Amino acid sequence: MKFKSIWLGGVLALGLGAANAGAVTLKYAFQGDLNALDAYSINETFTIGAMSNVMEALTTRDKNLQIAPSLAEKWEVVDPLKWRFYLRKGVKFHGGEDFTADDVLFSLDRVKSADSQIKSRVPADMTAVKVDDYTVDFILKTPNPILHAEWDSWHMWSKKYCETAGCAAVQSPKATSLQPFALKSNGTGAFMIVSHEPGVKTVFKANPNWWGKKEHNLDEVIFQTIKSDATRVAALLSGEIDLMDPVPLQDIERVNASANARVMTGPEIRTIFLNFDQYRDELLYSSVKGKNPFKDVRVRKAFYQAVDIEAIKTKVMRGSSTPSPLMITPAFFKRAGEFKRLPYDPEASKKLLAEAGYPDGFELVMDCPNDRYVNDEAICQAVTGMLARIGIKAKLNAQPKAKFFEKCGPTRGKAYDCSFSLLGWSPGSGDSWNVIASHATCRDGEGNGKVSPAAQASYGGYCNPKVDELSVKILTETDIAKRDQMIVDAYKIMTDEVSHIPLHQQALAWGVSKKVDIVQRADNQILLYWANKKE
């Protein structure tokens, strides 16, 4: 296949050449890159979804996001501290290795390695015992009723393959170049990767020896990064690609009116929110020296009340968002309706800043991805404009997601290198514990000293020992009513202390050829094994 470029209506659309003769080929594009072929290296929905077509886990999620068997045929809770998983027999990795219990134990060690960004999928003190080649016991220190709720994105790696390929440790997000193993893959999934050019193009082919029930008719899939909104839309409308994510909100009507494509829309479980650096004694990127204004709740509240969420909804998101008072969708917590957003009130914000000792405001840098969420950079531009009205001069630093996550995230070295930032979060477990533990528990030993691995996702370093204590109890409590009350108590502390600024749940908008049928799950993973294309 020859990579080519063509001009469409004055806009450059990246073509992919002719597919193999007679093969059913699906071509799709995303606004961001697919870099390392290892979802352990970045806890990000697109990468996890792309690699879930190739790599598999002990469990999976069905079309309605319910937990289902995958590489484990079944499991049982032997006692509150022991879960037994029975592995599927006859499964082979793409390289020909048999999938066995040894690979599960290896994958447990690997997910706990220093640079793994999905450590939170497993309890730090959990151990695994090989009962036989196809049975594994997971031993816990404390009960965990949602132990396997996120295991669909904990992919299994071949121990034998990694012994020769050098992939025992996870690719560091800080590395200046990808290690050789991160450019290849060896999973058990429905698709195999033929070639990979990071940030450019990835070619998949169907796995003829897949153990699962085939629900797709694809022979080949070609993925490419198309950062330009206009270029992605032009490529879809011309038939150069069959699927794109996302469709710019302003182009939804245009796509739906076309002869070749349609827009698939639906609610998404992801919440978009703003982080404050509350960990450092002095902000890295601020005109305030010798102290950190975000340690003062009055400043955090002033920022919150300066954000006109309805303007963001109507002008930036064109009505395709649902403002939220919490960092979780109401679909995942039935008592979410008990919470309300702080009112938009710039005058109140100015008073709060004055009370906190900043009557003239201050300067800082706001970091934001520009190719990860729907209208992410535009949201940040709107926020900086709103903050300017209360005297906060925020300089926007918008970057591609790879650079953003490397700068603001939990990378070794100079980690969490952002003072004020935008982030999105989808709780893979569908449970509030994921949100609370990931974003509101103490990050580096503060508080009660029991640091959850999930806290590495806390870009702002918010810390309240009471929330830490509640997080531990929420994880082990089996009485639903008691557990829900603990969740309410944690959210109330976070709300009162303005731990973050929740913005909204964005809506899904995929552009899809009228020749293609595909399942659109609310977690926004593009899963090729549910795609069919008419030629």
C-alpha positions as CSV (number, residue, x, y, z in Angstrom):
1,M,0.0,0.0,0.0
2,K,1.3,3.4,-0.9
3,F,0.7,6.4,1.4
4,K,-0.5,9.3,-0.6
5,S,-1.9,12.8,-0.2
6,I,-4.8,14.4,-2.2
7,W,-6.5,17.8,-2.1
8,L,-10.2,18.0,-1.4
9,G,-11.9,21.3,-1.7
10,G,-8.7,23.2,-0.9
11,V,-8.1,21.1,2.2
12,L,-5.4,18.5,2.4
13,A,-6.8,15.0,3.2
14,L,-4.4,12.2,3.9
15,G,-5.2,9.1,1.8
16,L,-4.1,5.6,2.3
17,G,-3.9,4.1,-1.2
18,A,-5.7,1.1,-2.4
19,A,-6.4,-1.8,-0.1
20,N,-5.6,-5.4,-0.9
21,A,-7.7,-6.6,-3.8
22,G,-10.9,-8.3,-2.6
23,A,-10.2,-7.5,1.1
24,V,-12.7,-5.7,3.3
25,T,-10.7,-2.7,4.6
26,L,-11.9,-0.2,7.2
27,K,-10.0,3.1,7.4
28,Y,-10.4,5.3,10.5
29,A,-8.9,8.4,11.9
30,F,-8.5,10.1,15.2
31,Q,-7.4,13.6,16.1
32,G,-4.6,12.3,18.3
33,D,-1.7,9.9,17.9
34,L,-1.2,6.2,18.7
35,N,2.3,6.1,20.0
36,A,3.6,3.1,22.1
37,L,1.6,-0.1,21.4
38,D,1.3,-0.6,25.2
39,A,-1.7,0.6,27.2
40,Y,0.3,0.2,30.4
41,S,2.3,3.2,29.4
42,I,-0.6,5.7,29.2
43,N,-3.9,5.5,31.0
44,E,-5.8,7.1,28.1
45,T,-9.1,5.9,26.5
46,F,-8.0,6.0,22.9
47,T,-4.9,4.0,23.4
48,I,-6.6,1.5,25.6
49,G,-9.4,1.1,23.0
50,A,-7.0,0.7,20.1
51,M,-4.9,-1.9,21.9
52,S,-8.0,-3.7,23.1
53,N,-8.5,-4.8,19.6
54,V,-5.1,-6.6,19.8
55,M,-4.5,-7.3,23.4
56,E,-7.1,-9.0,25.7
57,A,-7.7,-9.2,29.4
58,L,-9.1,-11.7,31.9
59,T,-12.5,-9.9,31.6
60,T,-14.1,-7.7,29.0
61,R,-17.1,-5.3,28.8
62,D,-20.0,-6.1,26.5
63,K,-21.9,-3.7,24.3
64,N,-23.7,-2.3,27.3
65,L,-20.5,-2.0,29.4
66,Q,-21.4,-5.0,31.6
67,I,-18.5,-7.2,32.8
68,A,-18.1,-10.4,30.8
69,P,-15.6,-13.3,30.5
70,S,-12.7,-13.0,28.1
71,L,-9.4,-14.8,28.7
72,A,-10.9,-16.0,31.9
73,E,-13.9,-18.2,31.3
74,K,-15.3,-17.7,34.8
75,W,-14.3,-16.7,38.3
76,E,-15.5,-17.1,41.9
77,V,-14.9,-15.4,45.2
78,V,-13.6,-18.3,47.3
79,D,-13.6,-16.0,50.4
80,P,-13.5,-12.3,50.8
81,L,-9.7,-12.4,50.5
82,K,-9.4,-14.9,47.6
83,W,-10.7,-14.6,44.1
84,R,-10.2,-17.6,41.8
85,F,-10.0,-17.2,38.0
86,Y,-10.3,-20.1,35.6
87,L,-8.5,-19.4,32.3
88,R,-9.7,-20.1,28.8
89,K,-7.8,-23.1,27.4
90,G,-6.5,-23.3,23.8
91,V,-5.9,-19.5,23.4
92,K,-2.7,-18.6,21.6
93,F,-0.8,-15.3,21.4
94,H,-0.2,-13.9,17.9
95,G,3.3,-15.2,18.1
96,G,2.1,-18.7,18.7
97,E,2.7,-19.0,22.5
98,D,0.0,-20.6,24.6
99,F,-1.8,-18.4,27.1
100,T,-1.4,-19.8,30.6
101,A,-1.3,-18.8,34.2
102,D,2.4,-17.9,33.9
103,D,1.4,-15.0,31.6
104,V,-1.1,-13.7,34.2
105,L,1.5,-13.7,37.0
106,F,4.0,-12.0,34.6
107,S,1.4,-9.4,33.6
108,L,0.7,-8.7,37.3
109,D,4.4,-8.0,37.9
110,R,4.5,-5.9,34.8
111,V,1.5,-3.7,35.6
112,K,3.2,-2.9,38.9
113,S,6.4,-1.8,37.3
114,A,7.8,1.7,37.9
115,D,6.5,3.4,34.7
116,S,3.1,1.7,34.5
117,Q,0.3,4.2,34.5
118,I,-2.4,1.7,35.1
119,K,-1.2,0.5,38.5
120,S,-4.6,1.3,39.9
121,R,-6.1,-1.6,38.1
122,V,-4.8,-3.9,40.8
123,P,-4.3,-3.5,44.6
124,A,-0.7,-2.8,45.3
125,D,-0.5,-5.5,48.0
126,M,-2.4,-8.1,45.9
127,T,-0.5,-11.3,45.1
128,A,-1.3,-14.1,42.6
129,V,-0.8,-17.8,43.1
130,K,-0.7,-20.3,40.2
131,V,-3.0,-23.2,41.1
132,D,-2.3,-24.9,37.8
133,D,-1.7,-23.8,34.2
134,Y,-5.2,-22.6,33.8
135,T,-6.2,-21.5,37.3
136,V,-5.0,-18.4,39.2
137,D,-5.9,-17.3,42.7
138,F,-5.6,-13.6,43.6
139,I,-4.9,-13.0,47.3
140,L,-6.0,-9.8,49.0
141,K,-5.1,-8.1,52.2
142,T,-8.6,-6.5,52.6
143,P,-11.9,-7.3,50.9
144,N,-12.6,-5.6,47.6
145,P,-16.1,-6.0,46.1
146,I,-15.0,-4.3,42.8
147,L,-11.7,-6.0,42.4
148,H,-12.1,-6.9,38.7
149,A,-14.2,-3.9,37.7
150,E,-11.4,-2.4,35.6
151,W,-9.6,-5.6,34.6
152,D,-11.0,-5.3,31.0
153,S,-8.2,-2.8,30.3
154,W,-5.5,-4.8,32.2
155,H,-4.1,-6.5,29.1
156,M,-2.3,-9.9,29.3
157,W,1.2,-10.1,28.0
158,S,3.2,-13.2,26.9
159,K,5.9,-14.0,29.4
160,K,7.9,-15.9,26.8
161,Y,7.6,-13.1,24.2
162,C,8.7,-10.5,26.7
163,E,11.7,-12.5,27.8
164,T,13.1,-12.2,24.3
165,A,11.6,-8.8,23.3
166,G,12.7,-7.0,26.4
167,C,9.2,-5.8,27.5
168,A,9.3,-6.8,31.1
169,A,9.3,-3.2,32.1
170,V,6.9,-0.5,30.7
171,Q,8.0,2.1,28.2
172,S,8.7,5.3,30.1
173,P,6.5,8.2,29.0
174,K,9.7,10.4,29.4
175,A,11.7,8.3,27.0
176,T,12.9,10.4,24.0
177,S,12.3,7.4,21.6
178,L,10.2,4.3,21.7
179,Q,11.8,1.0,22.6
180,P,11.6,-1.6,19.9
181,F,9.0,-3.7,21.7
182,A,6.7,-0.6,21.9
183,L,6.5,-0.6,18.1
184,K,5.2,-4.2,17.9
185,S,2.5,-6.2,19.6
186,N,1.8,-9.8,20.6
187,G,-1.7,-10.2,21.9
188,T,-4.4,-12.7,21.8
189,G,-7.1,-10.4,20.3
190,A,-9.2,-10.4,17.2
191,F,-6.7,-8.2,15.3
192,M,-3.0,-8.3,14.8
193,I,-0.7,-5.3,14.0
194,V,1.1,-5.5,10.7
195,S,2.9,-2.2,10.8
196,H,3.1,0.8,13.1
197,E,4.4,4.4,12.4
198,P,3.8,6.3,15.6
199,G,1.8,9.5,15.0
200,V,1.2,8.5,11.4
201,K,-0.4,5.2,10.5
202,T,-1.0,1.7,11.9
203,V,-2.2,-1.3,9.9
204,F,-4.1,-4.1,11.5
205,K,-5.3,-7.4,10.0
206,A,-7.9,-9.9,11.3
207,N,-6.5,-12.7,13.4
208,P,-7.6,-15.9,11.6
209,N,-6.9,-18.0,14.7
210,W,-8.9,-15.9,17.2
211,W,-10.6,-17.9,19.8
212,G,-13.7,-15.7,20.0
213,K,-17.0,-15.5,18.2
214,K,-16.4,-13.4,15.1
215,E,-18.9,-10.5,14.8
216,H,-17.0,-8.4,12.2
217,N,-16.3,-8.9,8.5
218,L,-13.1,-7.0,8.3
219,D,-9.9,-8.3,6.8
220,E,-7.8,-5.2,7.3
221,V,-8.0,-1.9,9.3
222,I,-5.9,1.1,8.6
223,F,-5.7,3.8,11.3
224,Q,-4.1,7.2,10.8
225,T,-3.8,10.4,12.8
226,I,-5.5,13.4,11.2
227,K,-5.1,16.3,13.6
228,S,-7.0,18.9,11.5
229,D,-10.8,18.9,12.0
230,A,-11.4,20.1,8.5
231,T,-9.1,17.5,7.0
232,R,-10.8,14.7,8.9
233,V,-14.3,15.8,7.8
234,A,-13.2,16.2,4.2
235,A,-11.7,12.7,4.2
236,L,-14.9,11.2,5.6
237,L,-17.1,13.0,3.2
238,S,-15.0,11.9,0.2
239,G,-14.8,8.3,1.3
240,E,-11.1,8.4,2.0
241,I,-11.8,7.2,5.5
242,D,-14.8,5.2,6.9
243,L,-14.8,6.4,10.5
244,M,-13.6,9.5,12.4
245,D,-13.6,10.6,16.0
246,P,-14.5,13.2,16.9
247,V,-16.8,15.1,14.5
248,P,-16.4,18.8,15.2
249,L,-19.6,20.0,16.7
250,Q,-20.0,22.7,14.0
251,D,-19.9,20.0,11.3
252,I,-22.5,17.6,12.6
253,E,-25.3,18.9,10.4
254,R,-23.0,19.0,7.4
255,V,-22.0,15.3,7.8
256,N,-25.6,14.2,8.4
257,A,-26.7,16.0,5.3
258,S,-24.0,14.2,3.2
259,A,-24.7,11.3,0.8
260,N,-21.8,9.2,2.2
261,A,-21.8,9.5,6.0
262,R,-23.7,10.0,9.2
263,V,-22.9,11.1,12.7
264,M,-23.3,8.6,15.6
265,T,-24.0,10.5,18.8
266,G,-24.6,9.4,22.3
267,P,-23.9,10.3,26.0
268,E,-20.3,9.7,27.2
269,I,-19.3,8.6,30.6
270,R,-16.2,10.9,30.6
271,T,-16.3,14.1,32.8
272,I,-14.2,17.1,31.8
273,F,-12.8,19.1,34.8
274,L,-10.0,21.6,35.8
275,N,-7.1,20.7,38.2
276,F,-5.4,23.1,40.6
277,D,-1.8,22.3,41.8
278,Q,-2.5,22.2,45.5
279,Y,0.6,20.1,46.4
280,R,3.5,22.5,46.0
281,D,4.3,25.3,48.4
282,E,4.9,27.6,45.5
283,L,3.3,27.4,42.1
284,L,5.7,26.6,39.3
285,Y,4.1,28.9,36.7
286,S,2.7,31.9,38.5
287,S,3.5,35.5,39.3
288,V,2.9,34.7,43.0
289,K,6.1,33.9,44.7
290,G,6.8,32.3,48.0
291,K,3.4,30.7,48.4
292,N,0.7,28.8,46.5
293,P,-2.6,30.7,46.1
294,F,-4.4,27.4,45.3
295,K,-3.9,26.2,48.9
296,D,-6.5,28.8,49.8
297,V,-10.1,27.5,49.2
298,R,-11.2,31.1,48.6
299,V,-9.0,31.3,45.5
300,R,-10.2,27.9,44.2
301,K,-13.8,29.0,44.7
302,A,-13.1,32.3,43.0
303,F,-11.9,30.4,39.9
304,Y,-14.9,28.1,40.0
305,Q,-17.4,30.9,40.2
306,A,-15.7,32.8,37.3
307,V,-16.5,29.9,34.9
308,D,-19.7,30.5,33.0
309,I,-20.6,26.8,32.4
310,E,-23.8,27.7,30.4
311,A,-21.7,29.8,28.0
312,I,-19.3,26.9,27.5
313,K,-22.3,24.6,26.9
314,T,-24.0,26.9,24.4
315,K,-21.1,28.6,22.6
316,V,-18.2,26.2,22.8
317,M,-20.0,22.8,23.0
318,R,-23.0,23.9,20.9
319,G,-25.4,22.3,23.3
320,S,-23.6,18.9,23.2
321,S,-22.5,18.7,26.8
322,T,-24.2,18.2,30.2
323,P,-22.9,20.5,33.0
324,S,-22.0,18.5,36.1
325,P,-21.5,19.4,39.8
326,L,-19.4,16.2,40.3
327,M,-16.6,14.4,38.5
328,I,-18.8,11.5,37.7
329,T,-21.8,11.0,35.4
330,P,-25.2,10.7,37.1
331,A,-25.5,7.4,35.3
332,F,-22.9,5.9,37.6
333,F,-24.2,7.4,40.9
334,K,-27.8,7.5,41.7
335,R,-27.4,10.2,44.4
336,A,-25.6,12.7,42.1
337,G,-28.7,14.8,42.0
338,E,-28.2,15.8,45.6
339,F,-25.3,18.1,44.4
340,K,-25.5,21.4,42.6
341,R,-22.8,23.5,40.9
342,L,-21.6,26.7,42.5
343,P,-23.3,29.6,40.7
344,Y,-21.5,31.7,38.1
345,D,-20.8,35.0,39.9
346,P,-17.7,36.9,38.8
347,E,-18.3,39.7,41.3
348,A,-18.3,37.1,44.1
349,S,-15.1,35.8,42.6
350,K,-13.4,39.2,42.8
351,K,-14.4,39.6,46.5
352,L,-13.0,36.1,47.3
353,L,-9.7,37.0,45.6
354,A,-9.5,40.2,47.5
355,E,-10.2,38.5,50.8
356,A,-7.5,36.0,50.0
357,G,-5.0,38.8,49.4
358,Y,-5.1,39.1,45.6
359,P,-7.3,42.2,44.9
360,D,-5.6,42.6,41.5
361,G,-5.5,39.0,40.6
362,F,-2.3,37.3,39.5
363,E,-0.7,35.6,36.5
364,L,-0.3,31.8,35.8
365,V,-0.1,29.3,33.0
366,M,-3.0,27.0,32.1
367,D,-2.0,23.7,30.4
368,C,-4.4,22.0,28.1
369,P,-4.4,19.2,25.5
370,N,-5.5,20.2,22.0
371,D,-6.3,16.9,20.4
372,R,-7.8,14.7,23.2
373,Y,-11.3,15.9,24.2
374,V,-14.1,17.5,22.3
375,N,-13.2,21.2,21.8
376,D,-10.5,20.9,24.5
377,E,-8.5,23.9,23.4
378,A,-11.6,26.0,22.8
379,I,-12.8,25.2,26.3
380,C,-9.5,26.4,27.8
381,Q,-9.6,29.5,25.7
382,A,-13.0,30.3,27.0
383,V,-11.9,29.7,30.6
384,T,-8.9,32.0,30.3
385,G,-11.2,34.7,28.9
386,M,-13.5,34.2,31.9
387,L,-10.7,34.4,34.4
388,A,-9.5,37.6,32.8
389,R,-12.7,39.2,33.9
390,I,-11.7,38.7,37.6
391,G,-8.1,39.8,37.1
392,I,-6.5,36.4,36.5
393,K,-4.1,36.6,33.6
394,A,-3.9,33.0,32.4
395,K,-1.5,32.2,29.6
396,L,-2.7,29.1,27.7
397,N,-0.3,26.4,26.8
398,A,-2.2,24.0,24.5
399,Q,-0.3,20.9,23.3
400,P,-0.9,17.6,21.7
401,K,-2.0,15.0,24.2
402,A,1.3,13.1,24.3
403,K,3.2,16.2,25.4
404,F,0.4,17.3,27.7
405,F,0.3,14.0,29.6
406,E,4.1,13.8,29.7
407,K,4.2,17.3,31.2
408,C,1.2,17.3,33.6
409,G,1.0,13.6,34.4
410,P,2.7,11.2,36.8
411,T,5.9,10.7,34.9
412,R,9.1,10.0,36.8
413,G,11.5,13.0,37.1
414,K,9.7,16.3,37.0
415,A,6.2,15.0,37.5
416,Y,3.0,17.0,37.6
417,D,4.6,19.9,35.9
418,C,1.5,22.0,35.6
419,S,-0.2,24.6,37.8
420,F,-3.7,24.7,36.3
421,S,-4.9,22.3,33.8
422,L,-7.8,20.6,32.0
423,L,-8.4,16.9,32.1
424,G,-11.0,14.3,31.3
425,W,-11.8,11.1,33.2
426,S,-13.8,8.0,32.5
427,P,-14.2,5.7,35.5
428,G,-13.4,2.4,34.0
429,S,-15.0,0.6,36.9
430,G,-18.3,2.6,36.6
431,D,-17.9,3.3,40.2
432,S,-17.3,6.4,42.3
433,W,-14.4,4.8,44.2
434,N,-12.4,5.1,40.9
435,V,-13.0,8.9,40.8
436,I,-12.4,9.5,44.5
437,A,-9.3,7.4,44.8
438,S,-7.8,8.6,41.5
439,H,-8.3,12.3,42.0
440,A,-8.9,13.0,45.7
441,T,-6.7,10.8,47.7
442,C,-3.3,11.9,49.0
443,R,-0.6,11.4,46.4
444,D,2.7,11.0,48.1
445,G,2.3,9.9,51.6
446,E,0.3,12.8,53.0
447,G,-2.6,12.2,55.2
448,N,-3.0,8.7,56.6
449,G,0.0,7.5,54.6
450,K,-1.9,4.8,52.8
451,V,-1.4,6.0,49.3
452,S,-3.5,4.3,46.7
453,P,-1.7,3.6,43.3
454,A,-4.8,5.3,41.8
455,A,-3.7,8.6,43.3
456,Q,-1.0,8.9,40.6
457,A,-3.9,10.3,38.4
458,S,-4.3,13.2,40.8
459,Y,-2.6,15.9,38.7
460,G,-3.4,18.6,41.3
461,G,-2.3,16.7,44.4
462,Y,-5.5,17.5,46.4
463,C,-5.2,15.9,49.9
464,N,-7.7,15.5,52.7
465,P,-7.1,12.6,55.2
466,K,-10.9,12.3,55.7
467,V,-11.3,11.6,52.0
468,D,-8.5,9.1,52.2
469,E,-10.2,7.3,55.0
470,L,-13.5,7.3,53.2
471,S,-11.8,5.9,50.1
472,V,-10.5,2.9,52.0
473,K,-13.9,2.2,53.5
474,I,-15.7,2.7,50.2
475,L,-13.5,0.1,48.6
476,T,-14.3,-2.6,51.2
477,E,-17.9,-1.8,52.2
478,T,-20.4,-4.3,50.8
479,D,-23.6,-2.7,52.2
480,I,-24.8,-0.6,49.3
481,A,-26.7,2.0,51.4
482,K,-23.8,2.5,53.7
483,R,-21.4,2.6,50.8
484,D,-23.4,5.2,48.9
485,Q,-23.5,7.4,52.0
486,M,-19.7,7.2,52.3
487,I,-19.5,8.3,48.7
488,V,-21.8,11.2,49.3
489,D,-19.7,12.2,52.3
490,A,-16.5,12.2,50.2
491,Y,-18.1,14.2,47.4
492,K,-19.4,16.7,49.9
493,I,-15.9,17.3,51.3
494,M,-14.5,17.6,47.7
495,T,-17.3,20.0,46.8
496,D,-17.0,22.2,49.9
497,E,-13.2,22.4,49.5
498,V,-13.4,22.9,45.7
499,S,-11.0,20.1,45.1
500,H,-11.5,20.6,41.4
501,I,-13.8,22.4,39.0
502,P,-16.1,19.9,37.3
503,L,-17.3,21.1,34.0
504,H,-19.4,18.7,32.0
505,Q,-19.9,15.3,30.4
506,Q,-19.2,15.7,26.7
507,A,-21.2,13.9,24.0
508,L,-19.9,11.3,21.6
509,A,-19.8,12.3,17.9
510,W,-18.4,9.8,15.5
511,G,-18.5,10.3,11.8
512,V,-19.3,7.0,10.1
513,S,-19.6,5.9,6.5
514,K,-23.1,4.7,5.6
515,K,-21.4,1.5,4.5
516,V,-20.3,0.8,8.1
517,D,-22.1,-0.5,11.1
518,I,-20.3,-0.3,14.4
519,V,-21.2,-0.4,18.1
520,Q,-20.7,2.9,19.9
521,R,-20.1,2.3,23.6
522,A,-20.4,5.1,26.1
523,D,-16.8,4.8,27.1
524,N,-15.7,6.0,23.6
525,Q,-13.5,3.0,22.8
526,I,-13.4,2.2,19.0
527,L,-13.7,-1.6,19.0
528,L,-13.1,-3.0,15.6
529,Y,-14.4,-6.5,16.4
530,W,-18.0,-5.0,16.4
531,A,-17.6,-3.3,13.0
532,N,-19.0,-4.5,9.6
533,K,-18.5,-2.8,6.2
534,K,-20.4,-3.3,3.0
535,E,-18.2,-3.1,-0.1
